[in-house]
Amino acid sequence: MTLKQEDDSLSSGTFSNRETWKYAFIQSIPVFFGYLFLGIAFGILLEQAGFHAGWALLSSLVIYAGSGQFLLVSLLESNASLTVVSAMTLLINGRHIFYGLSFVEKFRSMGRKCLYMIFSLTDETYSVLCSLQPPARVDPNKAMFRLALLDHSYWILGSFLGAMMGSLIPFDFQGVDFSMTALFVVIFLDQWKSMPSHIPAVVGVFSSVFFLAFLGPEQFLLPSLAATAATLFICKRWIVRKMEGENQK
Amino acid sequence: MTAGRTLLIIIVAAICTFTTRAFPFVVFGGKKELSPAVRFLGSCLPSAIIATLVVYCLRSITFSPSGLLNAGIQLLSVGIVTALHLWKHNILLSIGGGTVCYMVLLRVVPNWIH
């Protein structure tokens, strides 16, 4: 083997640990702002409901769900029965049953980390994972795991800060949560460009707007996603034709 | 309420949240080979779900007279994010720029009107 070949195999065959951390961190920055703000809002709410910072920390550590934890505050406040707690939590997080479908094989290949990847599959981590395109020197599996870990730590940090300092935080955060909207818009645009078929995105928009108009903002997500999945099956032939046409090019 | 009761509620919420996330892995993860139907959904659901999440984030928009200001600020900011992203293709710039614009609009526009 000549020196040149050896050099090539080194650069393409090995991953750089530092590059992988750097990549995961950069990808997580948008989530940082959103989670810090939402976490603080959750911490303040829980603290005002009469629960000290330790409970905020524990909830964010073991539950790790935005809307689910805001619901938890009212469940704790009203000392809800465990039946109500489980029914409401299952319902508000029901959309997650669709998320794992795209990662069954990928997470399985990650060994022991698989369980944590499943646990940490929030809306934001899911969306960023869907849009990852790691460069050559970045280990894709490690980047995914580190991204998930970073996002989770931002959420924990935010909720702890909120519960500890609450309204003492001098900065006016109102509107920072728009970074989550912006994150989804940007990923939507990237997906639109990279997907050979636009049918899934169009079906997603129409279905969610339709169910939002008829069921209102609190109930539309789950029925909309179920209708989307059903519609995609009906349109399967056209979508597959587009995707295969693209692959042959 | 006792600490034990609080802990119990948090643990039940944690188990239920994990259950929803683990559902597809339990149902489809056991077999060695995924069925073509699941593979198909897995490949095309992400763009549909992300489209749904965009709508979910904008769910507070109403087109009543009192909601028009909020709707305008949100839609304008989404437009700014889109324009920045199509122009520069830089994720952080698009998200950062759009969010800063949103925060400024949120503070400035209501003052202009009143």
Interface residues (C-beta under 8 A of the other chain):
Chain A: I26 I29 P30 F33 F51 W55 L58 S59 V62 I63 Y64 A65 G68 Q69 L72 L75 L76 N79 A80 L82 V85 S86 T89 L90 N93 G94 R95 H96 I97 F98 Y99 G100 L101 S102 F103 V104 E105 F107 R108 C114 I118 F119 L121 D123 Y126 S127 C130 Q174 G175 V176 F178 S179 M180 T181 A182 L183 F184 V185 V186 I187 F188 L189 Q191 W192 M195 S197 I199 P200 A201 V202 V203 G204 V205 S207 S208 V209 L212 P217 F220 L221 S224 L225 T228 A229 L232 F233 K236 I239 V240 M243
Chain B: M1 R5 T6 L7 L8 I9 I10 I11 V12 A13 A14 I15 C16 T17 F18 T19 T20 R21 A22 F23 P24 F25 F28 G29 L34 A37 V38 F40 L41 G42 S43 C44 L45 P46 S47 A48 I49 I50 A51 T52 L53 V54 V55 Y56 C57 L58 R59 S60 Q74 S77 V78 V81 T82 H85 L86 I91 L92 S94 I95 G96 G98 T99 Y102 M103 L106 R107
